[in-house]
C-alpha cells in the first residue's frame, strides 16, 4: 500500500524530485555535449593532444545513432556525435523534463497530478507524428528533408518523452484516471 500522507510520502516525493533533477541534469549535459564535442575535438586536433570526453561522446553516440555524415550537423568543421534527428530528440528531452518540474512546482498540485495516461500517450503520439511523417517521406523516396527539418521535427517528440518520463516519476500521471 502506498503512503498518501505523512513522513513516508514526503520522503518518497523528495526522492522522486531528486531523481527527476538528476535526469534533467544528465539530459541537459548530454544535449550540450552534442554541440560542444565537435568544438573540443577541433581544438584537440589542432593541438594534437588527447580529448577523452569528446571521443567518449562519439562512442556513446554510436550506440544510439547511425551517425551518417550526410545526416549530421557539423560544428567547427567536425560532424556531431549523433545525426540531426537524434540531436533534436536529445535537445527536446530536457525541455520536457523542465516542463514537468515546472508543473510540479505549481501551487495547484492536485490539478497537476490529474493527467490520465491516455492523455500522456496522445501527447507522445501527436509529438511523434511530424517526425514519423518525414521518415515516411524519406523511405518512400518522395523527398529527402534537410537536416534542419529533421532536427526541428524531432524536438517535440524528445520534449514529449522527457515530459512523460518526468511526469510519471513525479506521479503527475494518475493511473486511476484511465
C-alpha positions as CSV (number, residue, x, y, z in Angstrom):
1,X,0.0,0.0,0.0
2,X,1.3,3.4,-1.0
3,X,1.6,6.1,1.7
4,X,-0.8,9.0,0.8
5,X,0.4,11.4,3.5
6,X,2.9,11.7,6.3
7,X,6.7,11.4,6.5
8,X,6.9,8.4,4.2
9,X,5.1,10.2,1.5
10,X,7.3,13.3,1.9
11,X,10.5,11.2,1.7
12,X,9.3,9.4,-1.4
13,X,8.3,12.7,-3.1
14,X,11.8,14.1,-2.3
15,X,13.4,11.0,-3.7
16,X,11.4,11.3,-6.9
17,X,12.1,15.0,-7.2
18,X,15.8,14.3,-6.8
19,X,15.7,11.6,-9.4
20,X,14.0,13.9,-11.9
21,X,16.5,16.7,-11.1
22,X,19.3,14.2,-11.9
23,X,17.5,13.2,-15.2
24,X,17.3,16.9,-16.1
25,X,21.0,17.5,-15.3
26,X,22.0,14.4,-17.3
27,X,19.8,15.1,-20.3
28,X,20.9,18.8,-20.4
29,X,24.6,17.7,-20.2
30,X,24.2,15.2,-23.0
31,X,22.4,17.8,-25.2
32,X,25.1,20.3,-24.6
33,X,27.9,17.8,-25.1
34,X,26.5,17.1,-28.6
35,X,27.3,20.7,-29.6
36,X,30.5,21.0,-27.5
37,X,32.2,17.8,-28.5
38,X,33.0,18.8,-32.1
39,X,34.4,22.1,-31.0
40,X,36.5,20.4,-28.3
41,X,37.6,17.8,-30.8
42,X,38.6,20.5,-33.3
43,X,40.8,22.1,-30.6
44,X,42.3,18.7,-29.7
45,X,43.1,18.0,-33.4
46,X,44.7,21.4,-33.7
47,X,46.8,20.8,-30.5
48,X,47.5,17.2,-31.2
49,X,46.7,16.2,-27.5
50,X,44.0,13.9,-26.1
51,X,40.3,14.6,-25.9
52,X,38.8,11.8,-23.8
53,X,35.4,13.4,-23.2
54,X,34.7,14.4,-26.8
55,X,35.8,10.9,-28.0
56,X,33.6,9.2,-25.4
57,X,30.6,11.2,-26.7
58,X,31.2,9.8,-30.2
59,X,31.4,6.3,-28.7
60,X,28.2,6.8,-26.8
61,X,26.6,8.3,-29.9
62,X,27.5,5.3,-31.9
63,X,25.4,3.1,-29.6
64,X,22.2,5.1,-30.2
65,X,22.6,6.5,-33.7
66,X,23.6,5.6,-37.2
67,X,25.9,8.7,-37.3
68,X,25.6,9.0,-41.1
69,X,27.7,12.1,-42.0
70,X,25.2,13.4,-44.6
71,X,22.5,13.4,-41.9
72,X,24.6,15.1,-39.2
73,X,25.3,18.7,-38.4
74,X,28.9,19.8,-38.4
75,X,30.2,22.2,-35.8
76,X,33.7,23.7,-36.2
77,X,34.1,21.6,-39.3
78,X,33.5,18.3,-37.4
79,X,30.4,16.1,-37.5
80,X,28.3,15.9,-34.3
81,X,28.3,12.6,-32.3
82,X,24.7,11.9,-33.5
83,X,22.6,12.7,-36.6
84,X,20.4,15.8,-36.8
85,X,17.2,13.9,-35.9
86,X,18.8,12.4,-32.7
87,X,20.2,15.9,-31.8
88,X,16.6,17.2,-31.9
89,X,15.4,14.4,-29.7
90,X,18.1,15.0,-27.2
91,X,17.6,18.7,-27.2
92,X,13.9,18.3,-26.6
93,X,14.2,15.8,-23.7
94,X,15.5,18.3,-21.1
95,X,12.9,20.8,-22.2
96,X,10.1,18.3,-21.5
97,X,11.7,17.4,-18.1
98,X,11.9,21.1,-17.2
99,X,8.2,21.5,-18.1
100,X,7.2,18.6,-15.8
101,X,9.2,20.1,-13.0
102,X,7.6,23.5,-13.5
103,X,4.1,21.9,-13.4
104,X,5.1,20.0,-10.2
105,X,6.1,23.3,-8.6
106,X,2.8,24.9,-9.3
107,X,0.7,25.7,-6.2
108,X,-2.3,23.8,-7.7
109,X,-0.6,20.4,-7.4
110,X,-3.9,18.5,-7.3
111,X,-4.8,19.6,-10.8
112,X,-1.2,18.9,-12.0
113,X,-1.5,15.3,-10.7
114,X,-4.7,14.7,-12.6
115,X,-3.2,13.7,-16.0
116,X,-4.7,10.5,-17.3
117,X,-2.3,8.1,-19.0
118,X,-4.3,8.2,-22.3
119,X,-3.6,12.0,-22.4
120,X,0.1,11.3,-22.0
121,X,0.0,8.7,-24.7
122,X,-1.8,11.1,-27.1
123,X,0.8,13.9,-26.4
124,X,3.6,11.5,-27.3
125,X,1.7,10.3,-30.4
126,X,1.0,13.8,-31.7
127,X,4.6,14.9,-31.0
128,X,5.9,11.9,-32.9
129,X,3.6,12.5,-35.9
130,X,5.7,15.2,-37.7
131,X,9.0,13.2,-37.3
132,X,7.3,10.0,-38.4
133,X,6.0,11.8,-41.5
134,X,9.5,12.8,-42.5
135,X,10.7,9.3,-42.1
136,X,7.8,8.0,-44.3
137,X,8.7,10.6,-46.9
138,X,12.3,9.5,-46.8
139,X,11.5,5.9,-47.1
140,X,9.1,6.4,-49.9
141,X,11.9,8.3,-51.7
142,X,9.5,11.1,-52.4
143,X,11.9,13.7,-50.9
144,X,14.9,14.0,-48.6
145,X,14.2,16.5,-45.9
146,X,17.2,18.5,-44.9
147,X,19.0,18.2,-41.6
148,X,17.3,21.4,-40.2
149,X,13.9,19.9,-40.8
150,X,14.9,16.6,-39.3
151,X,16.2,18.4,-36.2
152,X,13.2,20.7,-35.7
153,X,10.6,18.0,-36.1
154,X,12.3,15.7,-33.6
155,X,12.4,18.3,-30.8
156,X,8.7,17.9,-30.0
157,X,9.0,14.1,-29.6
158,X,12.0,14.5,-27.4
159,X,10.2,17.0,-25.3
160,X,7.1,14.8,-25.0
161,X,9.0,11.8,-23.9
162,X,11.0,13.8,-21.4
163,X,7.8,15.3,-20.0
164,X,6.0,11.9,-19.8
165,X,9.0,10.3,-18.1
166,X,9.4,13.0,-15.6
167,X,5.7,13.4,-15.0
168,X,5.3,9.7,-14.4
169,X,8.2,9.7,-12.0
170,X,6.7,12.7,-10.1
171,X,3.3,10.9,-10.1
172,X,1.6,13.6,-12.2
173,X,0.2,10.8,-14.4
174,X,-2.7,9.3,-12.4
175,X,-3.3,5.7,-13.4
176,X,-6.6,5.8,-11.6
177,X,-8.0,8.2,-14.3
178,X,-7.7,5.7,-17.2
